[in-house]
Amino acid sequence: MVPSPRLFLRTCLKNVVGQASRLSLGRLASFVSRPRRPFIAGRSSAPLFSRHALGLGCLLAVSALADGGGACDSAAVSNNWPQWRGPLANGVAPHANPPTRWSETNNIRWKIPLPGKGHSSPIVFGDAVYLLAAVPVGEAQKPVYDDAPGVHDSMPVTHRHQFVALAISRRDGSVLWMKVLREEWPHEGGHVTGSLASNSPVTDGEHIFVFFGSRGLYCLDLTGELKWEKDLGRMHTLHAHGEGSSPVLYGDMLIVCWDHEAASYLYAFDKRTGKQLWKVARDEKTSWSTPLVVEHEGRPQIIVSATKRVRGYDPATGTQLWECAGLTDNVVSSPVYADGVVIAGNSYYQQAMLAIRLAGAKGDITGTDRVAWKLNRMTPYVSSPLLYGDTLYFLRHNQNILSRLEPTTGKPRGEALRLEGINDFIFASPVGAAGRIYVTGRDGTTIVLRHDRENATLAVNHLDDTFSASPAVAGREFYLRGERFLYCIAEAEARKQGQ
């Protein structure tokens, strides 16, 4: 679904004109790329805007006019990765051109040690990279083990932790600021492969919104100054395996999913003040997926993927629009959207994926013709799908098996591919840029494939760290956040120019 160019341009220009009087020329280009309302475009010739992709300014509005004339520099769009799964909320950086090959001694602009631990994926805006971490402080105490029903493979708590947000210079990797937002003794240790800082931040270009789950919701400006905070209580996750859903921006609204083993809710807050706009009860157990905001037939919807139901909500009121059963337990993977179809999948005790037609979706649509297609094999667990042009890519469970489908029909695009060279689980989600697909395993190996019908392997790269966070792609840079280090990967020419 391609948005009306006139509506897109009018809305973006309204946003720009309303602010231009207080912007210098230097900041205007940055403003033009600021996330605003989401508009959804179709296939690869017009980038896919979904889940708080937030209409990245009139730069893309002009490009959407196709034959309308007028040159426009798309650099302001390509240099930002403002949220979980990137500017288009589908894993694609539409104008970026990161390196294809790297190693510990090749194409590394900088590599910096990180405090504590966090699987929060980095975001990139302007001249900075923003990320979260949980940092142990003080002397080790007697281990406290999780005692949730069915607990297994969990880490004991031995330290108090500081929950921090960091801003890192894209130029040289220096720490611009680090803000401690809370310090406490965690009530759950989480899974042995997890972290206490797995929720990714989001930015509107003026503020950074940070969700630490049980440790609070925060709004900071780009200098790290705290603007407001909210305490939503204590989350009790399934098997005490930790928290992970990231916040979502839609216009002036910040959306938070609070699914756990007690009362579950979907929240909406005023992003400027933190005032609660609405709160909707959800009949759900723990989920770790991040909501998706789409616009279908001129109407926005919040899509939340979870165990009992995939549901659509009206952002204005929180009213549930439709629901559909069909997934299985432990929903971690986040949904994507293409041409009027929402695709949600997961894998745990069983494997499942649903493609839901939004046209005419109302009430309980389980088993109706609103379900375009279903899949019960090869579906993802922790990682989320990559929707690149007219192809849906996703991994089998946490394994190095990549499937390729036509998103609106579910028709396979060739056999599944084994990604030779990755020898550990894959938790990071695939990303796409410059006609390439990047898949990173926990063992530090990133496979680079060509984005076409054959998907030939272009490179097998390795770094000496463990990676669970998903990459961020911005301009000519590829950011990888490991257990110990943050890497900025850039080719020599980009390093020389400081891009």
FIMITI-730459 format. One record per residue (C-alpha): residue number from 0; y, x, z. Coordinates in steps of 0.2 Angstrom, whole numbers, plus 2048, in hexadecimal, padded with zeros to 3 digits. Layout:
ATOM  num  v  u  w
ATOM  NUM  Y  X  Z;
...
This chain:
ATOM  num  v  u  w
ATOM  0  800  800  800;
ATOM  1  810  808  7FA;
ATOM  2  820  802  804;
ATOM  3  82F  7FB  7FB;
ATOM  4  839  80A  7F7;
ATOM  5  849  800  7F9;
ATOM  6  844  7FA  80B;
ATOM  7  83E  80C  80F;
ATOM  8  84E  814  809;
ATOM  9  859  807  811;
ATOM  10  851  809  822;
ATOM  11  852  81C  821;
ATOM  12  864  81C  81C;
ATOM  13  869  810  82A;
ATOM  14  861  81C  836;
ATOM  15  86A  82B  82F;
ATOM  16  87B  823  82D;
ATOM  17  87A  81C  83F;
ATOM  18  878  82E  845;
ATOM  19  881  839  837;
ATOM  20  892  839  83F;
ATOM  21  88C  843  84E;
ATOM  22  881  84F  844;
ATOM  23  886  860  83D;
ATOM  24  880  864  82C;
ATOM  25  874  870  833;
ATOM  26  86C  862  83E;
ATOM  27  86D  854  830;
ATOM  28  85E  85B  827;
ATOM  29  854  85C  837;
ATOM  30  859  84A  83A;
ATOM  31  854  844  829;
ATOM  32  842  849  82E;
ATOM  33  843  841  83F;
ATOM  34  835  834  842;
ATOM  35  83A  822  841;
ATOM  36  831  812  83C;
ATOM  37  820  814  833;
ATOM  38  81E  810  821;
ATOM  39  80D  811  819;
ATOM  40  80B  818  807;
ATOM  41  7FB  818  7FD;
ATOM  42  7F1  826  7F5;
ATOM  43  7F4  838  7F2;
ATOM  44  803  836  7E7;
ATOM  45  80D  82E  7F5;
ATOM  46  809  835  806;
ATOM  47  800  829  812;
ATOM  48  80C  823  820;
ATOM  49  802  81C  82F;
ATOM  50  801  81C  842;
ATOM  51  813  820  848;
ATOM  52  815  82B  838;
ATOM  53  826  823  83B;
ATOM  54  82E  825  82A;
ATOM  55  833  837  82A;
ATOM  56  845  833  824;
ATOM  57  84D  830  813;
ATOM  58  845  840  80C;
ATOM  59  835  837  809;
ATOM  60  83E  827  805;
ATOM  61  846  830  7F6;
ATOM  62  835  837  7F1;
ATOM  63  82E  826  7F2;
ATOM  64  83B  820  7E5;
ATOM  65  831  82A  7D8;
ATOM  66  83C  826  7C9;
ATOM  67  84B  822  7D3;
ATOM  68  853  834  7D0;
ATOM  69  85B  83F  7DD;
ATOM  70  855  850  7E3;
ATOM  71  850  851  7F5;
ATOM  72  849  860  7FF;
ATOM  73  839  85C  807;
ATOM  74  839  86B  812;
ATOM  75  83F  861  821;
ATOM  76  82F  857  820;
ATOM  77  823  865  81D;
ATOM  78  829  86F  82B;
ATOM  79  824  862  838;
ATOM  80  814  85C  840;
ATOM  81  81C  851  84D;
ATOM  82  80C  848  854;
ATOM  83  7FA  847  856;
ATOM  84  7F2  848  844;
ATOM  85  802  84D  83C;
ATOM  86  811  845  834;
ATOM  87  807  838  82B;
ATOM  88  7FB  835  839;
ATOM  89  7EC  839  82E;
ATOM  90  7EA  84C  830;
ATOM  91  7F4  850  820;
ATOM  92  803  85B  81F;
ATOM  93  80A  855  80E;
ATOM  94  815  863  809;
ATOM  95  80E  872  813;
ATOM  96  806  881  80C;
ATOM  97  7FE  88B  81A;
ATOM  98  7F3  89A  817;
ATOM  99  7E1  899  810;
ATOM  100  7DB  8A9  818;
ATOM  101  7DD  8B2  829;
ATOM  102  7D5  8BC  837;
ATOM  103  7DB  8C4  847;
ATOM  104  7E2  8D2  83C;
ATOM  105  7E8  8C8  82D;
ATOM  106  7F6  8BB  82B;
ATOM  107  7F9  8B9  83D;
ATOM  108  80C  8B7  840;
ATOM  109  80A  8B7  853;
ATOM  110  7FD  8B4  860;
ATOM  111  802  8B0  872;
ATOM  112  7F8  8AD  882;
ATOM  113  7F9  89B  889;
ATOM  114  7FA  896  89C;
ATOM  115  7EC  88C  8A2;
ATOM  116  7E1  881  897;
ATOM  117  7E4  873  88B;
ATOM  118  7DD  86A  87C;
ATOM  119  7ED  862  878;
ATOM  120  7F1  865  866;
ATOM  121  801  86D  863;
ATOM  122  810  864  85A;
ATOM  123  81D  86C  850;
ATOM  124  82F  867  84D;
ATOM  125  83E  871  847;
ATOM  126  83D  883  84E;
ATOM  127  830  880  85C;
ATOM  128  81E  87C  860;
ATOM  129  81B  871  86E;
ATOM  130  80B  870  878;
ATOM  131  804  86B  889;
ATOM  132  7F9  874  896;
ATOM  133  7F1  872  8A7;
ATOM  134  7F3  882  8B1;
ATOM  135  7E9  886  8C1;
ATOM  136  7F4  88C  8D0;
ATOM  137  7F0  893  8E1;
ATOM  138  7E0  899  8E8;
ATOM  139  7D0  892  8E3;
ATOM  140  7C9  885  8EF;
ATOM  141  7B8  87E  8F3;
ATOM  142  7B2  876  8E2;
ATOM  143  7B3  863  8E2;
ATOM  144  7A7  85B  8D6;
ATOM  145  7A9  84B  8CC;
ATOM  146  7A0  83C  8D3;
ATOM  147  7A2  82F  8C6;
ATOM  148  793  824  8C1;
ATOM  149  789  82D  8B4;
ATOM  150  793  83D  8B6;
ATOM  151  78C  84C  8AD;
ATOM  152  792  85D  8A5;
ATOM  153  7A2  85C  8B0;
ATOM  154  7AD  86A  8B6;
ATOM  155  7B0  86B  8C9;
ATOM  156  7C2  86B  8CF;
ATOM  157  7C6  87C  8D8;
ATOM  158  7D9  87D  8D6;
ATOM  159  7E9  873  8D7;
ATOM  160  7F1  872  8C5;
ATOM  161  802  872  8BE;
ATOM  162  804  867  8AF;
ATOM  163  810  86F  8A3;
ATOM  164  819  86D  892;
ATOM  165  81D  87C  888;
ATOM  166  829  87F  879;
ATOM  167  825  88F  86F;
ATOM  168  830  897  862;
ATOM  169  828  895  850;
ATOM  170  831  8A6  84B;
ATOM  171  829  8B2  858;
ATOM  172  81E  8A8  864;
ATOM  173  82A  8AA  873;
ATOM  174  82A  89D  880;
ATOM  175  83A  893  87F;
ATOM  176  837  889  88E;
ATOM  177  829  883  89A;
ATOM  178  82A  874  8A4;
ATOM  179  81F  870  8B3;
ATOM  180  81E  85D  8B3;
ATOM  181  812  85A  8C2;
ATOM  182  807  864  8CD;
ATOM  183  7F8  85D  8D6;
ATOM  184  7E5  85E  8D9;
ATOM  185  7DC  855  8CB;
ATOM  186  7D1  847  8D0;
ATOM  187  7C5  84A  8C2;
ATOM  188  7C0  85B  8BB;
ATOM  189  7BB  854  8AA;
ATOM  190  7AD  85A  89E;
ATOM  191  7A9  86C  89D;
ATOM  192  7AF  86D  88B;
ATOM  193  7BF  863  88F;
ATOM  194  7D0  866  897;
ATOM  195  7DC  85E  8A3;
ATOM  196  7E9  85F  895;
ATOM  197  7E1  857  886;
ATOM  198  7EF  84A  881;
ATOM  199  7FA  850  873;
ATOM  200  80D  84E  874;
ATOM  201  818  844  867;
ATOM  202  82A  847  862;
ATOM  203  838  83C  85A;
ATOM  204  842  84C  856;
ATOM  205  84D  84A  866;
ATOM  206  840  848  874;
ATOM  207  82F  84E  878;
ATOM  208  823  840  87F;
ATOM  209  815  847  88A;
ATOM  210  807  83D  891;
ATOM  211  7FC  845  89E;
ATOM  212  7F3  835  8A2;
ATOM  213  7F0  834  8B5;
ATOM  214  7FD  842  8B7;
ATOM  215  80B  837  8AF;
ATOM  216  815  833  89F;
ATOM  217  825  83D  89C;
ATOM  218  834  83E  890;
ATOM  219  83C  84F  88E;
ATOM  220  84A  855  882;
ATOM  221  847  863  876;
ATOM  222  84E  86F  884;
ATOM  223  841  86A  890;
ATOM  224  84C  85F  89B;
ATOM  225  843  850  8A3;
ATOM  226  84B  840  89E;
ATOM  227  83F  833  8A6;
ATOM  228  82D  832  8AC;
ATOM  229  821  825  8B0;
ATOM  230  811  825  8BC;
ATOM  231  804  819  8B5;
ATOM  232  7F7  81C  8C3;
ATOM  233  7E7  824  8C3;
ATOM  234  7DA  824  8B4;
ATOM  235  7C8  824  8B8;
ATOM  236  7BF  829  8A8;
ATOM  237  7AD  826  8A3;
ATOM  238  7A2  833  8AB;
ATOM  239  7B2  83B  8B1;
ATOM  240  7B3  844  8A0;
ATOM  241  7C6  844  8A0;
ATOM  242  7D5  83D  896;
ATOM  243  7DB  83F  885;
ATOM  244  7E4  831  87C;
ATOM  245  7F5  836  875;
ATOM  246  805  82C  876;
ATOM  247  80C  824  866;
ATOM  248  81E  821  860;
ATOM  249  823  812  856;
ATOM  250  836  811  854;
ATOM  251  83D  810  865;
ATOM  252  82D  80C  86D;
ATOM  253  820  818  875;
ATOM  254  80E  811  876;
ATOM  255  801  817  882;
ATOM  256  7EF  812  883;
ATOM  257  7E7  811  894;
ATOM  258  7D5  80E  892;
ATOM  259  7C9  813  8A0;
ATOM  260  7BC  80D  8AD;
ATOM  261  7C8  801  8B6;
ATOM  262  7D6  7F6  8AF;
ATOM  263  7DA  7FB  89E;
ATOM  264  7EB  7F8  895;
ATOM  265  7F6  7FB  886;
ATOM  266  808  7FF  88B;
ATOM  267  818  800  881;
ATOM  268  827  809  889;
ATOM  269  839  80B  883;
ATOM  270  839  81D  87D;
ATOM  271  84B  81F  883;
ATOM  272  84A  819  895;
ATOM  273  837  818  899;
ATOM  274  839  805  89C;
ATOM  275  829  7FC  89A;
ATOM  276  82B  7EF  88B;
ATOM  277  81A  7E8  88D;
ATOM  278  808  7EB  894;
ATOM  279  7F9  7E2  88D;
ATOM  280  7E8  7E2  896;
ATOM  281  7D9  7E8  88C;
ATOM  282  7C7  7E4  88F;
ATOM  283  7C1  7F6  88C;
ATOM  284  7B9  805  894;
ATOM  285  7BF  817  892;
ATOM  286  7C4  81C  881;
ATOM  287  7CD  82C  87B;
ATOM  288  7D3  827  86A;
ATOM  289  7E6  827  866;
ATOM  290  7EE  816  860;
ATOM  291  7F3  815  84E;
ATOM  292  803  80B  848;
ATOM  293  802  805  836;
ATOM  294  80D  7F9  82C;
ATOM  295  803  7EC  821;
ATOM  296  80C  7DF  816;
ATOM  297  81C  7E3  81F;
ATOM  298  815  7E1  831;
ATOM  299  812  7EF  83D;
ATOM  300  802  7EF  847;
ATOM  301  7FB  7FA  855;
ATOM  302  7E9  7FE  852;
ATOM  303  7DE  804  861;
ATOM  304  7CC  80A  85E;
ATOM  305  7C1  808  86D;
ATOM  306  7AF  804  872;
ATOM  307  7AF  7F1  874;
ATOM  308  7BB  7ED  866;
ATOM  309  7C7  7F5  859;
ATOM  310  7D7  7EA  85C;
ATOM  311  7E8  7E8  853;
ATOM  312  7F7  7E4  85D;
ATOM  313  809  7DE  859;
ATOM  314  815  7EC  85F;
ATOM  315  823  7DF  863;
ATOM  316  819  7D6  870;
ATOM  317  808  7DE  873;
ATOM  318  800  7CF  86D;
ATOM  319  7EE  7D2  866;
ATOM  320  7ED  7CD  854;
ATOM  321  7DA  7D1  850;
ATOM  322  7CB  7D9  857;
ATOM  323  7BB  7E0  850;
ATOM  324  7AB  7E6  858;
ATOM  325  79F  7F3  851;
ATOM  326  7A3  804  858;
ATOM  327  798  80C  866;
ATOM  328  79C  814  877;
ATOM  329  7A8  823  87A;
ATOM  330  7B5  820  86D;
ATOM  331  7BF  830  86A;
ATOM  332  7C2  831  858;
ATOM  333  7D3  829  853;
ATOM  334  7D4  81D  844;
ATOM  335  7DD  81F  833;
ATOM  336  7E5  813  826;
ATOM  337  7E4  812  813;
ATOM  338  7E9  804  807;
ATOM  339  7E8  7F6  813;
ATOM  340  7D8  7FC  81C;
ATOM  341  7D6  803  82D;
ATOM  342  7C8  80F  830;
ATOM  343  7C1  812  841;
ATOM  344  7B1  81C  846;
ATOM  345  7A8  824  854;
ATOM  346  797  82C  859;
ATOM  347  78E  82D  86A;
ATOM  348  77E  823  86D;
ATOM  349  780  81C  85C;
ATOM  350  78A  81F  84D;
ATOM  351  797  813  845;
ATOM  352  7A6  811  83A;
ATOM  353  7AF  802  835;
ATOM  354  7BC  7FF  827;
ATOM  355  7C7  7F0  82B;
ATOM  356  7D1  7E6  81F;
ATOM  357  7E2  7E2  827;
ATOM  358  7E6  7D4  81A;
ATOM  359  7E1  7C4  822;
ATOM  360  7DB  7CC  832;
ATOM  361  7DD  7C0  841;
ATOM  362  7D3  7BC  850;
ATOM  363  7C1  7C3  852;
ATOM  364  7BC  7CA  840;
ATOM  365  7AC  7D2  846;
ATOM  366  79F  7CF  838;
ATOM  367  7AB  7C7  82C;
ATOM  368  7B1  7CC  81B;
ATOM  369  7C0  7D5  823;
ATOM  370  7B4  7E3  826;
ATOM  371  7B5  7EC  815;
ATOM  372  7A6  7F8  819;
ATOM  373  79C  7FF  827;
ATOM  374  793  80F  82A;
ATOM  375  786  814  837;
ATOM  376  783  826  834;
ATOM  377  78C  837  833;
ATOM  378  79B  830  83C;
ATOM  379  7A7  83B  847;
ATOM  380  7A7  83C  85A;
ATOM  381  7B5  847  861;
ATOM  382  7BE  84B  851;
ATOM  383  7C8  83F  847;
ATOM  384  7C7  83C  834;
ATOM  385  7D2  844  827;
ATOM  386  7D9  838  81A;
ATOM  387  7DF  842  80C;
ATOM  388  7E5  839  7FD;
ATOM  389  7D7  82E  7F7;
ATOM  390  7C9  837  801;
ATOM  391  7C4  834  813;
ATOM  392  7BC  844  81B;
ATOM  393  7B3  844  82C;
ATOM  394  7A6  84E  836;
ATOM  395  795  848  83C;
ATOM  396  796  847  84F;
ATOM  397  79D  858  854;
ATOM  398  793  861  847;
ATOM  399  797  86B  837;
ATOM  400  793  85D  82B;
ATOM  401  7A1  856  821;
ATOM  402  7A0  845  818;
ATOM  403  7AC  83F  80A;
ATOM  404  7AF  82D  807;
ATOM  405  7BA  822  7FD;
ATOM  406  7C4  81A  80B;
ATOM  407  7C6  808  805;
ATOM  408  7B4  806  7FF;
ATOM  409  7A9  812  809;
ATOM  410  7A1  819  7FA;
ATOM  411  79C  82B  7FC;
ATOM  412  7A4  839  7F2;
ATOM  413  795  844  7F0;
ATOM  414  789  84A  7FD;
ATOM  415  78E  84F  80F;
ATOM  416  793  862  810;
ATOM  417  78C  86E  81C;
ATOM  418  79A  87A  822;
ATOM  419  792  88A  822;
ATOM  420  79A  897  82E;
ATOM  421  79E  88B  83C;
ATOM  422  791  88E  84A;
ATOM  423  797  883  858;
ATOM  424  79D  871  85B;
ATOM  425  7AC  86B  852;
ATOM  426  7B9  862  85D;
ATOM  427  7C8  865  853;
ATOM  428  7CD  858  846;
ATOM  429  7CE  85E  833;
ATOM  430  7DF  860  82B;
ATOM  431  7E5  860  819;
ATOM  432  7F3  869  810;
ATOM  433  7F7  871  7FF;
ATOM  434  7E7  86A  7F8;
ATOM  435  7DC  872  805;
ATOM  436  7D2  86C  814;
ATOM  437  7D1  875  824;
ATOM  438  7C3  873  831;
ATOM  439  7C3  87D  841;
ATOM  440  7B3  87F  84C;
ATOM  441  7B3  884  85F;
ATOM  442  7AD  895  85A;
ATOM  443  7BD  89A  852;
ATOM  444  7B7  897  840;
ATOM  445  7C2  88D  834;
ATOM  446  7BB  888  824;
ATOM  447  7C7  885  816;
ATOM  448  7C1  87A  808;
ATOM  449  7C9  874  7F7;
ATOM  450  7CF  862  7F8;
ATOM  451  7C7  85B  7E8;
ATOM  452  7B6  853  7E3;
ATOM  453  7AC  863  7E6;
ATOM  454  7B4  86A  7F6;
ATOM  455  7B0  87C  7F2;
ATOM  456  7B2  888  801;
ATOM  457  7C1  893  7FF;
ATOM  458  7C0  89D  80F;
ATOM  459  7B7  89F  81F;
ATOM  460  7C3  8A6  82D;
ATOM  461  7C0  8AB  83F;
ATOM  462  7CB  8AE  84E;
ATOM  463  7C5  8B4  85F;
ATOM  464  7C8  8A5  86A;
ATOM  465  7C0  894  86D;
ATOM  466  7C9  885  864;
ATOM  467  7C8  873  869;
ATOM  468  7DA  86D  865;
ATOM  469  7DE  867  853;
ATOM  470  7E9  872  848;
ATOM  471  7FB  86F  844;
ATOM  472  802  873  833;
ATOM  473  814  876  82F;
ATOM  474  81C  87D  820;
ATOM  475  813  88D  81C;
ATOM  476  80B  88F  82E;
ATOM  477  7FB  88A  836;
ATOM  478  7FA  888  849;
ATOM  479  7EA  889  852;
ATOM  480  7EA  887  865;
ATOM  481  7DB  88F  86D;
ATOM  482  7D4  890  87F;
ATOM  483  7DE  8A0  882;
ATOM  484  7EB  8A2  874;
ATOM  485  7F6  899  868;
ATOM  486  7F6  8A0  856;
ATOM  487  803  89F  849;
ATOM  488  7FB  8A2  839;
ATOM  489  806  8A7  82A;
ATOM  490  805  8B1  81B;
ATOM  491  80F  8C2  81A;
ATOM  492  81D  8BB  80F;
ATOM  493  81F  8AC  81B;
ATOM  494  81F  8B8  82A;
ATOM  495  82C  8C3  821;
ATOM  496  838  8B4  81E;
ATOM  497  835  8AD  82F;
ATOM  498  830  89C  828;
